[in-house]
Amino acid sequence: MYSKFVVFVSLLSSLTLSIPANSSPDLIVNSIKEVEQNLGAKVGVSIYSVSDGYLWHYNGDSRFPLMSTFKTLACAKLLHDVETAKLSIDRSVKIEEQDLITWSPITEKLVGESFSLKQACTAAMVMSDNTAANIVLDGISGPSELTLFMKELGDEVTRLDRIEPHLNEARSGDERDTTTPNAIVKSLGKLLYGEKLSSGSKEQLIEWMAGNKVSDSLLRSVLPEGWSIADRSGAGGFGSRGITAAIWSNEQQPLIVAIYLTQTEASFDERNKAIAKIGREIFASYN
């Protein structure tokens, strides 16, 4: 993973083109509109090039539920708190039966055992374990501290108000636990490539994202040969589904991508296929 991270960063410093010659934004737009029509969904997509600040988006300033995409931000905040000596990443907590919530594939097997904050981030990021995510949130002193951390990044939009599972309610018009595609891609750009985190913390964050094991049916299902991906997905009420990802190849500078869907009655599988469809056109435009 370290070698991939080095390539990732070196690409960022060596490539400057924001739009390749074969880029076809119209094809991306067409795929989004097809998803909107076929699923009756609200869709937002942003593609951000950190190296030159180029931002392409569709509905990028509309709010969408964060869902489990918040976990990357929470673990970034935890890493920052470790760097600033606010806490130890090896600090452990005992997992209690009453703490377990829906979708906790790692922690449900560890009731009564001690669990470090590093293990919690690994479980939350790799398996999207919700109990582990709440342990992380408790470690960073709650959702409000994560919102403050985002503001320190210059992100006045992204906010977390509740813990798992309540943050996934995703009710239309409720700004709690939401972001916009434009806001989150810029914030992820700062966290992965900016100066907020040390190189070691950035390496750890990208390693967690690259190790994600619950998003294979999304962008990973249409990943072209020679490309790499580090991502975090989420799902919530009212048909909400989303993914944030860093994607790159030897020829293409790293891009931060956010795709969010909400307000649809489409099945989980249909929503997954919709994100993959949009992703396929994004890759085709930059491949």
C-alpha positions as CSV (number, residue, x, y, z in Angstrom):
1,M,0.0,0.0,0.0
2,Y,2.9,2.4,0.7
3,S,4.1,2.1,-2.9
4,K,0.6,2.9,-4.2
5,F,0.5,5.9,-1.9
6,V,3.8,7.2,-3.1
7,V,2.6,6.9,-6.7
8,F,-0.6,8.6,-5.7
9,V,1.3,11.6,-4.3
10,S,3.9,11.8,-7.0
11,L,1.2,11.9,-9.7
12,L,-0.4,14.8,-7.9
13,S,2.9,16.8,-8.1
14,S,3.8,15.9,-11.6
15,L,0.6,16.1,-13.6
16,T,-1.2,19.4,-14.3
17,L,-3.8,18.7,-16.9
18,S,-7.3,19.0,-15.4
19,I,-9.3,17.7,-18.4
20,P,-7.9,15.1,-20.7
21,A,-8.4,15.5,-24.4
22,N,-10.9,12.6,-24.5
23,S,-13.0,13.9,-21.6
24,S,-16.7,13.8,-22.4
25,P,-18.7,15.6,-19.7
26,D,-21.8,15.3,-21.8
27,L,-21.7,11.5,-21.4
28,I,-21.5,11.9,-17.7
29,V,-24.4,14.2,-17.6
30,N,-26.5,11.9,-19.8
31,S,-25.8,9.0,-17.5
32,I,-26.9,11.1,-14.5
33,K,-30.1,12.2,-16.2
34,E,-30.9,8.6,-17.1
35,V,-30.5,7.7,-13.4
36,E,-32.7,10.6,-12.3
37,Q,-35.4,9.5,-14.8
38,N,-35.2,5.8,-14.3
39,L,-35.0,5.8,-10.5
40,G,-36.9,9.1,-9.8
41,A,-33.9,10.1,-7.7
42,K,-32.2,13.3,-6.7
43,V,-28.6,12.9,-7.9
44,G,-25.4,14.9,-7.2
45,V,-22.0,14.3,-8.6
46,S,-18.7,16.2,-8.2
47,I,-15.2,15.5,-9.7
48,Y,-12.3,17.4,-8.2
49,S,-8.7,17.7,-9.3
50,V,-6.7,18.7,-6.3
51,S,-3.6,19.6,-8.2
52,D,-5.2,22.6,-10.1
53,G,-8.5,23.0,-8.3
54,Y,-10.6,22.1,-11.3
55,L,-14.2,21.2,-10.2
56,W,-16.8,19.6,-12.4
57,H,-20.2,19.0,-10.9
58,Y,-23.8,18.2,-11.4
59,N,-26.1,19.4,-8.7
60,G,-23.0,19.8,-6.6
61,D,-24.2,22.5,-4.3
62,S,-27.3,20.6,-3.2
63,R,-27.4,18.9,0.2
64,F,-27.3,15.1,0.5
65,P,-27.2,12.7,3.5
66,L,-23.6,11.9,4.5
67,M,-24.5,8.4,5.6
68,S,-21.3,6.3,6.1
69,T,-19.2,8.5,4.0
70,F,-18.8,10.5,7.3
71,K,-16.5,7.7,8.5
72,T,-13.5,8.9,6.5
73,L,-13.9,12.4,8.0
74,A,-14.3,11.0,11.5
75,C,-11.1,8.9,11.2
76,A,-9.3,11.9,9.7
77,K,-10.3,13.9,12.8
78,L,-9.1,11.1,15.0
79,L,-5.7,11.0,13.3
80,H,-5.5,14.8,13.7
81,D,-6.3,14.5,17.4
82,V,-3.5,11.9,17.8
83,E,-1.1,14.2,16.0
84,T,-2.0,17.0,18.3
85,A,-1.7,14.8,21.4
86,K,-5.4,15.1,22.3
87,L,-5.7,11.3,22.5
88,S,-3.8,8.0,21.8
89,I,-4.7,5.9,18.9
90,D,-4.0,2.9,21.1
91,R,-6.5,3.9,23.7
92,S,-8.9,1.1,24.2
93,V,-12.5,0.7,25.2
94,K,-14.5,-2.3,26.2
95,I,-17.2,-3.3,23.8
96,E,-20.5,-3.8,25.7
97,E,-23.5,-5.8,24.4
98,Q,-25.8,-2.7,24.8
99,D,-23.5,-0.7,22.6
100,L,-24.0,-2.9,19.5
101,I,-26.2,-1.5,16.7
102,T,-27.2,-2.7,13.2
103,W,-24.4,-3.7,10.9
104,S,-21.5,-4.3,13.3
105,P,-19.8,-7.4,11.7
106,I,-16.6,-6.9,13.6
107,T,-17.6,-5.6,17.0
108,E,-20.5,-8.0,17.4
109,K,-17.9,-10.8,17.7
110,L,-15.9,-8.9,20.3
111,V,-18.4,-8.2,23.1
112,G,-16.6,-8.0,26.4
113,E,-13.2,-7.4,24.8
114,S,-11.0,-4.3,24.5
115,F,-10.9,-2.5,21.2
116,S,-8.4,0.3,20.4
117,L,-9.3,3.5,18.5
118,K,-7.1,2.3,15.6
119,Q,-9.0,-0.9,15.5
120,A,-12.2,1.0,15.6
121,C,-11.2,3.1,12.6
122,T,-10.1,0.0,10.7
123,A,-13.4,-1.7,11.3
124,A,-15.4,1.4,10.5
125,M,-13.5,2.1,7.3
126,V,-12.9,-1.4,5.9
127,M,-16.2,-3.1,7.0
128,S,-18.3,0.0,7.7
129,D,-18.9,-1.3,11.2
130,N,-21.4,1.1,12.8
131,T,-20.6,0.3,16.4
132,A,-17.0,0.9,15.7
133,A,-17.9,4.2,14.1
134,N,-19.7,5.3,17.3
135,I,-16.5,4.4,19.2
136,V,-14.6,6.7,16.9
137,L,-17.1,9.5,17.3
138,D,-16.9,9.1,21.1
139,G,-13.1,9.2,20.9
140,I,-13.2,12.5,19.1
141,S,-15.8,13.9,21.5
142,G,-18.8,13.6,19.3
143,P,-20.4,14.8,16.1
144,S,-20.2,18.5,17.0
145,E,-16.4,18.2,17.2
146,L,-16.3,16.6,13.7
147,T,-18.4,19.5,12.4
148,L,-16.0,22.0,14.0
149,F,-13.1,20.1,12.4
150,M,-14.7,20.5,9.0
151,K,-15.1,24.2,9.6
152,E,-11.3,24.4,10.4
153,L,-10.8,22.9,7.0
154,G,-12.8,25.7,5.5
155,D,-15.9,23.6,5.0
156,E,-18.9,25.5,6.3
157,V,-21.3,23.0,4.7
158,T,-20.5,19.5,5.9
159,R,-22.1,18.8,9.3
160,L,-22.6,15.8,11.6
161,D,-25.3,16.0,14.2
162,R,-26.1,12.5,15.3
163,I,-24.4,9.1,15.8
164,E,-25.2,5.8,14.2
165,P,-27.8,4.7,13.2
166,H,-29.8,7.9,13.6
167,L,-27.6,9.9,11.2
168,N,-28.8,7.8,8.4
169,E,-32.4,8.9,8.6
170,A,-31.9,11.1,5.5
171,R,-35.3,12.8,5.6
172,S,-35.8,15.4,2.8
173,G,-35.2,19.0,3.8
174,D,-33.4,18.0,7.0
175,E,-29.9,19.5,7.0
176,R,-28.6,17.4,9.8
177,D,-25.9,15.0,8.9
178,T,-25.5,16.3,5.4
179,T,-22.9,17.6,2.9
180,T,-22.8,18.7,-0.7
181,P,-20.8,16.9,-3.3
182,N,-18.8,20.0,-3.9
183,A,-18.0,20.5,-0.3
184,I,-16.9,17.0,0.5
185,V,-14.6,16.5,-2.5
186,K,-12.8,19.7,-1.6
187,S,-12.5,18.6,2.0
188,L,-11.3,15.2,1.1
189,G,-8.7,16.8,-1.2
190,K,-7.4,18.8,1.7
191,L,-7.3,15.8,4.0
192,L,-5.6,13.5,1.5
193,Y,-3.2,16.0,0.0
194,G,-3.2,19.1,2.0
195,E,-1.3,20.1,5.1
196,K,-4.0,19.4,7.7
197,L,-2.6,15.9,8.3
198,S,0.9,14.6,8.4
199,S,2.2,12.3,5.6
200,G,1.9,9.3,7.9
201,S,-1.7,10.1,8.7
202,K,-2.5,10.7,5.1
203,E,-0.9,7.3,4.3
204,Q,-3.0,5.6,6.9
205,L,-6.2,7.3,5.7
206,I,-5.7,6.2,2.1
207,E,-4.8,2.7,3.3
208,W,-8.1,2.4,5.2
209,M,-10.0,3.7,2.1
210,A,-8.2,1.4,-0.3
211,G,-8.9,-1.5,2.0
212,N,-12.7,-1.0,1.9
213,K,-14.4,-4.3,1.5
214,V,-18.1,-3.3,1.2
215,S,-18.2,-1.2,-2.0
216,D,-17.2,-3.7,-4.7
217,S,-20.5,-3.3,-6.5
218,L,-20.1,0.4,-6.9
219,L,-17.1,2.2,-8.6
220,R,-14.8,-0.8,-8.1
221,S,-17.1,-2.9,-10.4
222,V,-16.3,-0.6,-13.3
223,L,-12.7,0.3,-12.5
224,P,-10.6,0.1,-15.7
225,E,-7.4,-1.9,-15.8
226,G,-4.4,0.2,-14.5
227,W,-6.5,2.4,-12.2
228,S,-6.5,2.4,-8.4
229,I,-9.3,3.4,-6.0
230,A,-9.7,4.3,-2.4
231,D,-13.3,4.8,-1.3
232,R,-16.0,4.9,1.3
233,S,-19.7,4.3,0.6
234,G,-22.9,4.8,2.6
235,A,-26.6,4.0,2.6
236,G,-29.5,5.5,4.4
237,G,-33.3,6.1,4.4
238,F,-35.4,7.3,1.6
239,G,-33.4,5.4,-1.0
240,S,-30.2,7.2,-0.1
241,R,-26.9,5.8,-1.4
242,G,-23.5,7.5,-1.8
243,I,-19.8,7.1,-2.4
244,T,-16.7,9.2,-2.1
245,A,-13.5,8.1,-3.7
246,A,-10.0,9.0,-4.8
247,I,-9.2,7.5,-8.2
248,W,-5.9,7.6,-10.2
249,S,-3.8,5.8,-12.7
250,N,-0.2,6.1,-14.0
251,E,-1.5,8.5,-16.8
252,Q,-4.2,10.3,-14.8
253,Q,-3.7,12.7,-11.9
254,P,-5.7,11.8,-8.8
255,L,-9.3,12.8,-8.8
256,I,-11.7,13.0,-5.9
257,V,-15.2,11.8,-6.8
258,A,-18.5,12.1,-4.9
259,I,-21.8,10.5,-6.1
260,Y,-24.9,10.8,-4.0
261,L,-28.5,9.5,-4.6
262,T,-31.5,10.1,-2.5
263,Q,-35.3,10.4,-2.5
264,T,-35.9,7.2,-4.6
265,E,-37.9,4.0,-4.1
266,A,-35.3,2.1,-6.1
267,S,-33.9,-1.1,-4.7
268,F,-30.5,-1.3,-3.1
269,D,-29.2,-3.2,-6.1
270,E,-30.7,-0.7,-8.5
271,R,-29.0,2.2,-6.7
272,N,-25.7,0.3,-6.8
273,K,-26.0,-0.2,-10.5
274,A,-26.9,3.5,-10.9
275,I,-23.7,4.6,-9.2
276,A,-21.7,2.1,-11.2
277,K,-23.3,3.5,-14.4
278,I,-22.3,7.0,-13.6
279,G,-18.8,5.8,-12.6
280,R,-18.4,4.0,-15.9
281,E,-18.8,7.3,-17.8
282,I,-16.5,9.1,-15.4
283,F,-13.8,6.5,-16.1
284,A,-14.5,6.6,-19.8
285,S,-14.1,10.3,-19.9
286,Y,-10.7,10.3,-18.1
287,N,-9.3,6.9,-19.3
